[in-house]
Structures are given as C-alpha cells and as structure tokens.
Amino acid sequence: MRTITMKTELSTIDNKEYQHWFHHLCEEIDKQRLKAAMQLNAATLQHYWWLGNDIIQKQKDKGWGANVINRLSADLQERYGSDSGYSSRNLGYMKQFASEYPHFPFLQVPLAKMQETPILQARLAKFTISADGEFVQVPLAQITWYHHISMIPKIKDLSLRAFYITEAAIQGWNRDIMMLQIENEYYKKAQALPNNFDTTLPPVNSDLAKATFKDPYNLGFVDMTKVKQELDLEDQLASKVTDFLLELGKGFAYIGHQYPLNIAGEESKVDLLMYHTRLHCYVAIELKVVDFKPEFLSKLNYYISAIDDLVKMPEDNPTIGLLLCRSKNNTKVEYALRGMTQPLGVAEYQTNKMIEELKSELPSISDLEQTLQ
C-alpha cells in the first residue's frame, strides 16, 4: 500500500520542471563547492606567505642564517606532526613565495608591460588596476600552492607568471599540465583570437569570452591523412571528444555534431554544438579544412540566430560562434566581422606538422598512375 502511494506521488512530478530545478541545484552546488575550495586555497596561501614573510623578517632583524629554517622545521613538526607541511624544504618554499610576492594576495603587473602584448591584455583585462593606476592586480589564489612552487623557479618574468596563473585557472590545468605548457612555450603560441565580442556581448560576458577562447587550437591528436573534407574532421573530433574538450579548455560540454536545426521547414546542421558552463551559453563551432573566407562567417551568423530562437532557453546567454580554419589572415577576418550581429570568433587549428610534411612529400595517385604507365 505504501509503495503504491509513493509511485502515485512520483508520477505527479513534472519531469521538465524537475530537470530544470535539478540543473539549477547542481549549478548552485558546484558554485558553492568551488567557493569553499577557493577560500581554503586562499587561506593556505595566506598562511604560507605569512610564515615565509616572518622567517624573512627574523633573518633580517636578528641576523639568523639558513640554519634557523632547519631548527624551526624540527620544532614545528614535533608540535604539529611530520605531515603538517612544515618540512625544511616547504619552509624554504614559503620564504621564496613571500619574497617573490611582497604585495600578496596580488601579483602586480606593470600596466605598460601588459599593454605590450595582446594576449596579456585579453587574459588580464578583467582584473582591477592598482590605486596609482600603474599596475594590474592579479589574484594569486587562482591556483594552488603546488602550482606556485613549481612555477616560480621556471618563470622569472612577472607578467609571464601572471599569464600562466590566469591561464591555468581558466583552462583548469593541473600542476603537471601547466608545467608541460610552460615547457612547450604555450605563451608564444597562444593569442587572443579575432572577435567582435565587445560590440555583441555585455562587458562582463565579453571579457570572459575573450579569456575563454584562444588562437590557435592544437588538434595534433587528429590524423589529418584521413581528412579530405569537413565531415571527416568532425567525425574525428567527435570520436576523440575527450581530447578536443581538453584542448578547448575548462567549462565546455559536448552536445553533438551535425546538430540539426529545422529552419522554415528545411534542415540545416551545425558542425559541432557545445555548451559552456561558465559563460552559460551554447557555442556553435564550424570547421573548415581550407583557409578562411568571409562568407564562412555569414553562415555561422545565420546558425547562431537559429540556435538562439530554437534551442536557447530564456536563462541562457546569447550563443557564441567559433570558426576554426586551416589558416587565416587577421585583416580579412577583421573586415568580415564588421557588421556581424552575433558574437563570433575566428581561430586557426594546428595539426601534427611532421605527418603533414610527410604527406606533402608523398606522390599523388595521379603521379603514381603516370609513373606506372
């Protein structure tokens, strides 16, 4: 009797309303968990900076040498335990951390230095300017203690550190991936992709969108020897969606490829449709295996309008379009973006150059046929 009553009660729940409520709850839970983790990380960094700074001051005021760190480590571990994080090595890191960042909890980057590089401007635009107007204040608590102590000996330039701190936070890099990107000189390859976000999105969304997308994207996991047309590239990205999502960065969720849109009784298909959980919007991706052409943007602009009408919910932000081309001329892209009404960005993608070069050196089918004849 009790079971029957429960089934009856459950059957009265409107599934669409429940799913909407459940999605909202999950978003809020994720936000609160992230907030708690960020607060804990900020408190840890604050504690380590304070202790490191106190060591510096005592060595300066009292003239104590390096041996004081070993003695302090032994005493702290005796009181708080050997797994408390107070090893001599970690205390040394704390001292270095405090020395490197005297303006904690911020890393201050000279505004003039930031303006020298477009990618720095794009990544650091959302941060506040110091009271004197000369520095951009980049929060250090965006990444963990282990990110910091690994980065400090590798990157001496403060503006470059600010870039990697921000990029690691945006892309969700763990410590090992961040170090791999530093080793591969990701900074030299990453650029702010050409876009019209300033004129098509509110300022807050525009800044976040600029920080979310990049140029170029590395599709080295794609076997380009099997790509003859756009659909071949889509199929490979769909089959290796985990690799593609990692390259796109944190926040992207895969919806589908060749996503159908019924427009005035005719079916059109978007190459790839994503949803971004931080931007709270759909992202329509069009793929081209050729160089950029202005007409590509008109088609994508058309798709975005349809997605906003047919797919987007009222609580979603405007859909963003990303055009991925084999190569592009930024001046042509800039002209093509003018007058477009939807938020659009254009980026190149890179593939395994060794395979591409080897492929270009191989004879074509027609060459082989002529040789045999």
Legacy VTK file of the C-alpha trace (Angstrom):
# vtk DataFile Version 3.0
C-alpha trace
ASCII
DATASET POLYDATA
POINTS 373 float
0.000 0.000 0.000
2.833 2.346 0.893
4.678 1.538 -2.353
1.598 2.355 -4.455
1.235 5.745 -2.720
4.877 6.633 -3.421
4.511 5.747 -7.104
1.413 7.933 -7.340
3.240 10.846 -5.720
6.243 10.461 -8.024
4.025 10.353 -11.100
2.711 13.854 -10.352
6.170 15.412 -10.689
6.525 17.349 -13.932
9.740 15.944 -15.442
10.632 19.111 -17.371
10.244 21.311 -14.297
12.131 18.807 -12.149
15.048 18.628 -14.626
15.203 22.418 -14.739
15.230 22.572 -10.921
17.816 19.779 -10.700
20.081 21.557 -13.221
19.775 24.783 -11.213
20.606 22.953 -7.955
23.686 21.327 -9.496
24.909 24.709 -10.734
24.493 26.212 -7.268
26.155 23.232 -5.552
29.093 23.449 -7.968
29.407 27.180 -7.282
29.344 26.682 -3.506
31.848 23.826 -3.622
34.154 25.866 -5.825
33.792 28.846 -3.494
34.693 26.681 -0.486
37.722 25.232 -2.292
38.882 28.707 -3.350
38.506 30.002 0.213
40.532 27.079 1.554
43.224 27.608 -1.079
43.368 31.351 -0.333
43.685 30.628 3.411
46.513 28.139 2.767
48.430 30.619 0.609
47.849 33.368 3.188
49.228 31.150 5.960
52.299 30.104 3.970
53.012 33.680 2.875
52.718 34.941 6.472
55.090 32.271 7.760
57.568 32.806 4.924
57.494 36.573 5.447
58.061 36.144 9.199
61.128 34.000 8.505
62.480 36.717 6.186
61.941 39.415 8.808
63.556 37.410 11.602
66.597 36.589 9.479
66.869 40.260 8.521
66.340 41.713 12.017
68.250 39.083 14.031
70.902 38.141 11.515
69.956 34.469 11.710
71.312 32.281 8.937
69.808 29.423 6.931
70.082 27.018 9.895
67.104 28.650 11.580
64.833 27.042 8.960
66.021 23.529 9.887
65.533 24.224 13.612
62.108 25.789 13.069
61.051 22.852 10.882
62.040 20.308 13.540
60.200 22.210 16.282
57.038 22.749 14.215
56.897 19.105 13.141
57.379 17.959 16.723
54.398 20.070 17.768
52.084 19.660 14.748
53.202 16.353 13.243
55.512 15.276 10.428
52.697 15.543 7.853
51.783 19.126 8.788
53.613 20.672 5.807
56.422 22.253 7.821
59.404 20.412 6.358
62.604 22.386 5.845
62.041 22.232 2.109
58.498 23.593 2.344
59.548 26.350 4.736
62.142 27.306 2.142
59.390 27.475 -0.475
57.326 29.673 1.872
60.223 32.078 2.274
60.708 32.214 -1.502
56.971 32.695 -2.057
56.873 35.659 0.348
59.968 37.144 -1.239
58.601 36.837 -4.779
55.173 38.309 -3.917
55.596 41.226 -1.480
52.125 42.555 -2.442
50.270 39.359 -1.510
47.424 38.460 -2.153
48.138 40.035 -5.547
50.829 39.820 -8.171
51.217 43.346 -9.522
51.957 43.519 -13.248
53.028 46.885 -14.706
50.186 48.186 -16.880
52.640 49.300 -19.561
54.084 45.783 -19.740
50.630 44.248 -20.143
49.762 46.622 -22.983
52.766 45.428 -24.984
51.161 42.040 -25.683
47.575 41.495 -26.958
47.269 38.084 -25.289
48.157 39.599 -21.905
45.586 42.336 -22.439
42.923 39.756 -23.239
43.726 37.483 -20.298
44.232 40.181 -17.656
41.523 42.636 -18.754
39.087 41.500 -16.042
41.432 42.310 -13.145
41.490 45.579 -11.220
44.030 48.363 -11.599
46.000 49.495 -8.537
45.120 52.791 -6.845
48.040 54.559 -8.521
46.897 53.320 -11.936
50.260 51.762 -12.773
49.657 48.057 -12.074
47.180 45.301 -12.849
46.465 43.296 -9.690
46.296 39.566 -10.469
44.957 37.402 -7.580
47.457 34.712 -6.592
44.786 32.421 -5.105
43.562 31.385 -8.559
45.918 28.396 -8.442
47.230 26.079 -5.720
50.376 26.144 -3.642
51.880 23.323 -5.724
51.261 25.279 -8.934
53.101 28.261 -7.434
56.163 26.487 -6.094
56.582 24.654 -9.409
56.221 27.811 -11.494
58.454 30.205 -9.528
61.828 28.653 -10.482
60.758 28.231 -14.123
59.246 31.657 -14.857
61.111 34.758 -13.702
59.168 37.376 -15.669
56.236 38.558 -13.505
53.928 39.379 -16.429
54.525 35.909 -17.840
53.741 34.394 -14.436
50.506 36.370 -14.336
49.609 34.954 -17.750
50.230 31.331 -16.691
48.444 31.805 -13.345
45.370 33.130 -15.128
45.528 30.629 -17.986
45.893 27.667 -15.604
42.798 28.872 -13.717
40.738 29.460 -16.886
41.748 26.210 -18.583
41.615 24.109 -15.404
45.210 22.871 -15.808
46.549 20.688 -13.049
50.140 21.233 -11.976
51.633 18.725 -14.456
49.739 20.101 -17.454
50.732 23.642 -16.507
54.399 22.667 -16.358
54.109 20.908 -19.731
52.578 24.041 -21.249
55.388 26.157 -19.785
57.976 23.758 -21.207
56.278 23.880 -24.629
56.273 27.722 -24.530
52.500 27.912 -24.717
52.769 31.668 -24.161
54.337 32.169 -27.602
51.640 30.140 -29.357
48.547 31.451 -27.594
46.916 34.574 -28.987
43.691 36.429 -28.459
41.528 35.271 -31.345
39.957 37.894 -33.639
36.396 38.513 -32.427
33.537 41.007 -32.195
32.649 40.271 -28.555
32.976 43.921 -27.486
30.120 45.007 -29.759
27.844 41.950 -29.400
28.076 40.983 -25.715
27.689 42.823 -22.381
31.070 43.921 -20.911
31.245 41.153 -18.269
30.400 38.410 -20.785
32.715 39.944 -23.358
35.745 39.838 -21.045
35.007 36.247 -20.022
34.511 35.185 -23.652
37.856 36.729 -24.637
39.537 34.803 -21.825
37.770 31.556 -22.768
38.700 31.292 -26.440
42.205 31.254 -27.896
44.060 31.103 -31.191
45.349 28.691 -32.399
43.920 25.372 -31.205
46.164 22.320 -31.229
44.480 19.374 -32.966
47.615 17.232 -33.036
45.538 14.216 -31.955
43.710 14.264 -35.328
45.025 12.037 -38.130
44.986 14.557 -40.981
45.906 11.898 -43.536
42.280 10.724 -43.225
40.752 14.196 -43.556
39.523 15.060 -47.044
36.503 17.217 -46.148
34.914 18.956 -43.151
32.834 15.907 -42.205
35.988 13.782 -41.814
37.382 16.322 -39.353
34.073 16.459 -37.455
33.944 12.670 -37.183
37.451 12.506 -35.733
36.768 15.279 -33.226
33.527 13.558 -32.212
35.315 10.208 -31.776
38.082 11.899 -29.751
35.822 14.311 -27.920
37.773 13.993 -24.636
40.959 15.233 -26.335
39.022 18.006 -28.051
37.362 19.154 -24.819
40.747 19.252 -23.066
42.095 21.454 -25.856
39.064 23.751 -25.794
39.555 24.253 -22.061
37.577 24.148 -18.846
33.811 24.660 -18.967
32.967 23.164 -22.357
30.343 20.399 -22.543
29.760 18.401 -25.721
26.204 18.455 -27.120
26.660 16.814 -30.530
27.980 17.069 -34.086
25.925 17.672 -37.215
23.359 19.121 -34.830
20.055 19.534 -36.737
18.173 22.835 -36.921
14.751 22.949 -38.557
14.637 26.382 -40.196
11.478 27.214 -42.142
10.857 23.550 -42.861
14.406 22.871 -44.075
17.049 21.067 -42.026
20.411 22.730 -41.504
23.221 21.171 -39.487
25.789 22.788 -37.196
29.169 21.058 -37.355
29.635 20.910 -33.554
27.438 22.235 -30.760
28.853 22.817 -27.268
27.599 24.384 -24.063
29.871 26.462 -21.838
29.057 26.173 -18.137
30.808 29.411 -17.132
29.564 31.583 -19.974
26.132 29.901 -19.632
25.650 29.790 -23.375
25.711 27.492 -26.386
28.820 27.551 -28.577
28.374 26.717 -32.260
31.599 25.534 -33.920
32.073 25.465 -37.676
35.071 23.586 -39.085
36.872 24.316 -42.345
39.712 22.309 -43.888
40.619 25.301 -46.078
41.787 28.877 -45.483
39.405 31.495 -44.099
36.797 33.011 -46.423
34.499 35.903 -45.396
31.356 34.001 -46.415
32.056 31.378 -43.715
31.081 33.937 -41.057
27.742 34.736 -42.709
26.726 31.096 -42.488
27.789 30.837 -38.845
25.990 34.092 -38.035
22.855 32.536 -39.559
23.196 29.373 -37.454
23.620 31.360 -34.234
20.395 33.288 -34.885
18.563 29.985 -35.354
20.087 28.433 -32.194
19.044 31.480 -30.153
15.450 31.084 -31.384
15.110 27.298 -31.496
17.483 25.883 -28.836
18.457 28.562 -26.308
16.390 28.829 -23.128
15.476 32.218 -21.586
18.060 31.748 -18.817
20.877 31.102 -21.310
23.160 33.889 -22.532
23.486 34.633 -26.281
25.059 31.852 -28.339
28.684 32.355 -29.412
30.119 31.155 -32.719
33.651 29.814 -33.198
35.003 29.338 -36.713
38.017 27.002 -36.927
40.011 27.318 -40.160
43.163 25.780 -41.561
44.686 29.258 -41.694
43.532 32.875 -41.810
44.542 36.458 -42.494
43.595 38.581 -39.486
42.950 41.697 -41.588
40.424 39.815 -43.726
38.824 38.417 -40.568
38.553 41.896 -39.059
36.780 43.245 -42.151
34.445 40.232 -42.274
33.485 40.643 -38.595
32.376 44.250 -39.057
28.623 44.498 -39.135
28.035 40.944 -37.886
25.233 40.980 -35.316
26.112 37.783 -33.428
29.159 37.162 -31.171
31.797 35.463 -33.328
35.442 34.461 -33.068
37.819 33.020 -35.663
40.796 30.787 -34.864
43.236 28.578 -36.701
43.922 24.984 -35.767
47.307 23.279 -35.794
47.913 19.634 -36.597
50.843 17.224 -36.498
53.274 19.056 -38.793
55.510 16.033 -39.279
52.629 13.982 -40.690
51.530 16.890 -42.854
55.037 17.402 -44.239
55.424 13.683 -44.893
52.049 13.622 -46.631
53.038 16.546 -48.873
56.181 14.743 -49.977
54.351 11.543 -50.979
53.397 11.205 -54.664
49.710 11.631 -55.541
47.581 8.868 -57.071
47.778 10.577 -60.463
51.597 10.755 -60.217
51.771 7.031 -59.434
49.467 6.200 -62.350
51.599 8.229 -64.768
54.752 6.535 -63.486
53.236 3.059 -63.953
52.057 3.919 -67.454
LINES 1 374
373 0 1 2 3 4 5 6 7 8 9 10 11 12 13 14 15 16 17 18 19 20 21 22 23 24 25 26 27 28 29 30 31 32 33 34 35 36 37 38 39 40 41 42 43 44 45 46 47 48 49 50 51 52 53 54 55 56 57 58 59 60 61 62 63 64 65 66 67 68 69 70 71 72 73 74 75 76 77 78 79 80 81 82 83 84 85 86 87 88 89 90 91 92 93 94 95 96 97 98 99 100 101 102 103 104 105 106 107 108 109 110 111 112 113 114 115 116 117 118 119 120 121 122 123 124 125 126 127 128 129 130 131 132 133 134 135 136 137 138 139 140 141 142 143 144 145 146 147 148 149 150 151 152 153 154 155 156 157 158 159 160 161 162 163 164 165 166 167 168 169 170 171 172 173 174 175 176 177 178 179 180 181 182 183 184 185 186 187 188 189 190 191 192 193 194 195 196 197 198 199 200 201 202 203 204 205 206 207 208 209 210 211 212 213 214 215 216 217 218 219 220 221 222 223 224 225 226 227 228 229 230 231 232 233 234 235 236 237 238 239 240 241 242 243 244 245 246 247 248 249 250 251 252 253 254 255 256 257 258 259 260 261 262 263 264 265 266 267 268 269 270 271 272 273 274 275 276 277 278 279 280 281 282 283 284 285 286 287 288 289 290 291 292 293 294 295 296 297 298 299 300 301 302 303 304 305 306 307 308 309 310 311 312 313 314 315 316 317 318 319 320 321 322 323 324 325 326 327 328 329 330 331 332 333 334 335 336 337 338 339 340 341 342 343 344 345 346 347 348 349 350 351 352 353 354 355 356 357 358 359 360 361 362 363 364 365 366 367 368 369 370 371 372
